[in-house]
Amino acid sequence: MRKTALFLCVILLAAACTDRFEKRQFYAMGTLVEITHKKDMSLKQVIRTINDYEEQVKSFEQKYNDAPAGSGFEISPLWEVLFKKSYDYKAISKDRFDIRALSLTSLYGFPEGPYDLPSPEKYAAAAEAIKNKPLLFLDGKLVKEDERLKISAGAFAKGMIVDKAVETMKKNGAESGIVNAGGDLYAFGKKNKSRWRVGIRHPDDPNKVISTISVSDKAVATSGDYERFFMKNGIRYSHIFDMVTMEPASLYRSVSVIADNCETADGLSTVFFLLPEEEAAEACKRTGTPVLIYTHDDRVLKLCGWESFEN
Amino acid sequence: MRIKAADIIVIILLFCSVFFIKNLFIASGAPVLVLITEKGEKELSFKDQLYDLKEETGHEMIVEVKDGKARIKESDCPNQICVLTGWVSSCGDAAVCIPNKVAVYVKCENEDDGLDAVSR
């Protein structure tokens, strides 16, 4: 009983010195970004960081996607990193992930809509272009081999920008906070001496969570089929495509990943979304990232130590 | 006193609810007085009155609400922590009786789920 009393005192003491946090929401990277920060901190620079990187990512994508076949591109250091990451994800996913998936998904109207099925001819041509071209660059130069090829770093660039925003916050003296870009988030430091509590949304009910975890200095990201998709003839077309089958990924409802940085969590949540259960269990061991999978038959799989973050 | 597994679960739940409230950000919504027992959570009125929890909890316990504050006035638990906690009135305040699995806390409206962020 004495221990219990002590525990209670600790709780009451903790309550007495509550940190004051504020939430600021704004739109960036095509989503609602929410920054949780100490009240006295200015977010001006943080928002500028986000906007700057978003611009760098977008402008290269646009230049490449609009260019005719045979065009050459200088690769900036930022894009060299992004390409290398995309090749890592391609390897982990056994070619299911490809930075050029947009060549196909854009034919369906992703990311912004209006959505519809593409004509078989257009689809076949884009699929052919991806299959036959390696997209490699030499000496920092990239050549667009086929006019139909389009790239998007959307699957992991958002996470990387979250990491940059966190860096800026820390440079400005922040010891704790959260940057959450539409579900891809990094939570650093602590809140009132305890870890941050993060819920994983239920695919069918925005008010429900399928898991609650406590994290500090960790990133969490989720990929699901319920935010960006359309229905046609009773079939769900989600925005994540498997570049081996060249079809929308349909293994799961949602996949969440915990990692040490948001870029990894973001990228791997997409990669695991494409991997069958056994392969996902394998891959999370290799990457050292806990994974939560919500299946079509409402099973919740916790892999590689996910439970250890639940409390 | 012997503690069973179910007791531990309830104790943990009670603690979690307290943490949940303690961890809320600065609250501005209208506060609600909440009573948690083994049977669940229920809202109490802020109107002056006494709640006898004998039937609800099987324990000799009385919760008093007065002048917009609440306290556990009487309890048959051994070391009376909940009674000694005294009055609770502002957002996040709680009086908790672990042996009897009873807590009174002041919940504030602006935070719905006690989560700092949601990944989706």
Interface residues (C-beta under 8 A of the other chain):
Chain A: M1 T4 A5 F7 L8 I11 L12 A14 A15 T18 R20 F21 E22 K23 E34 T36 I178 N180 G182 G183 D184 L185 A187 K191 N192 S194 W196 R197 V198 G199 I200 R201 P206 V209 T212 V220 A221 T222 G224 E227 S254 S256 N311
Chain B: F15 C16 V18 F19 K22 N23 F25 I26 P78 N79 I81 T85 G92 D93 V96 I98 D113 G114 L115 D116 A117 V118 S119 R120
